[in-house]
Amino acid sequence: MKRIVQTLLTAAFVVFATASFSYAEFITTDKGNFPYFHLGCLIVGGLIIVSLKHKYSKIYLSEAIGSFALYTILVAIFTAPVIDTLKSFVS
């Protein structure tokens, strides 16, 4: 039972992080420039982490959530709005 609850918590965090990424990108990008590839990578990565958490019970909940949070930040760094902001800071 504990394994199922932890898997559901991980899945809920993945859905929440993916939804917040999608909302932030929708608000900051122009029409027609939504990063669908980045969103797809985020969804596939979330599915992989949730399936690993379900299959291997020795993975801690904090490890699964932390790894997906870091993955979300990594994917978000390479989107167009963040790159444009970094370019403006550098120049």
C-alpha positions, -999 to 999 in steps of 0.1 A, spaced: 0 0 0 28 24 9 44 18 -26 12 27 -44 7 59 -23 43 70 -30 39 63 -67 7 83 -67 24 112 -49 52 111 -75 28 111 -103 9 140 -88 41 160 -85 50 152 -121 16 163 -134 18 195 -113 53 204 -125 44 196 -161 13 218 -159 32 247 -143 58 244 -170 32 244 -197 14 274 -182 46 294 -178 57 287 -213 22 295 -227 23 329 -209 58 339 -219 60 327 -256 45 342 -287 17 325 -306 29 296 -326 62 294 -307 51 270 -279 80 245 -271 61 213 -279 93 193 -280 103 204 -246 69 195 -232 71 161 -248 105 155 -233 92 165 -199 62 142 -202 84 112 -213 108 119 -185 80 121 -160 66 88 -172 100 72 -169 106 84 -133 71 74 -122 76 39 -137 110 35 -121 95 46 -87 67 20 -91 90 -8 -102 118 -3 -76 105 2 -41 140 12 -28 139 46 -45 129 71 -20 100 95 -27 122 125 -22 147 111 -47 121 107 -74 105 141 -68 139 158 -66 152 142 -97 121 153 -117 123 188 -103 159 191 -114 150 176 -148 122 202 -151 146 230 -144 171 216 -170 144 214 -197 132 249 -188 166 264 -191 168 255 -228 136 271 -238 135 303 -259 123 328 -232 150 317 -208 177 318 -235 166 353 -245 167 365 -209 202 351 -204 213 368 -236 200 401 -223 218 396 -190 251 388 -207 251 417 -232 
